[in-house]
Amino acid sequence: MFKSTAIALLGGSVAAAAKALDVTYQAVDKWPEDSEGELPQRIADRVVAAAARMKLTPEEYQRLIAPPSGPATGPGALDEKAAA
């Protein structure tokens, strides 16, 4: 992911990106420019996570961060018969 793409995803300005990531303006401003290559993966991951949080409704966000309430169900859940 390039710096320009990350900034666009997070509001279109360095200040908006910094706010979305809870970092300083200077931290975002120091990211490598597009001509210098892509952002490090750890930064790109934070950008994707912040963009996802910005797009979720409050209800969706609460559902995702809520602790599980009972046995897992659905795809990926452990089938007790298959485990035996």
BELVENGI-V375232 format. One record per pair of residues at least 4 apart in sequence whose C-alpha atoms are under 8 Angstrom apart, sorted by the first residue. I is the first residue (numbers start at 1). GAP is how many residues later the second one is. Records with the same first field share a line. If there is no record, write none. Layout:
# BELVENGI-V375232
I: GAP / GAP
This chain:
# BELVENGI-V375232
1: 4 / 5 / 37 / 38 / 43
2: 4 / 31 / 32 / 35 / 36 / 37
3: 4 / 28 / 29 / 30 / 31 / 35 / 36
4: 4 / 29 / 30
5: 4
6: 4 / 11 / 38 / 41
7: 4 / 5 / 6 / 7 / 9 / 10
8: 4 / 5
9: 38 / 42
10: 6 / 7 / 10 / 37 / 40 / 41
11: 5 / 6
12: 4 / 5
13: 4
14: 4 / 11 / 14 / 15
15: 4 / 10
16: 4
17: 4 / 11
18: 4 / 5 / 6 / 7 / 9 / 10
19: 4 / 5 / 6
20: 30 / 31 / 34
21: 25 / 26 / 29
23: 4 / 5
24: 4
25: 4
26: 4
27: 4
31: 8
32: 4 / 5 / 6 / 7
33: 4 / 5
34: 4
39: 4 / 5
40: 4
41: 4
42: 4
43: 4
44: 4
45: 4
46: 4
47: 4
48: 4
49: 4
50: 4
51: 4
52: 4
53: 8
56: 4 / 5
57: 4
58: 4
59: 4
60: 4
61: 4
62: 4
68: 4
72: 5 / 6
73: 4 / 5
78: 4 / 5
79: 4
80: 4
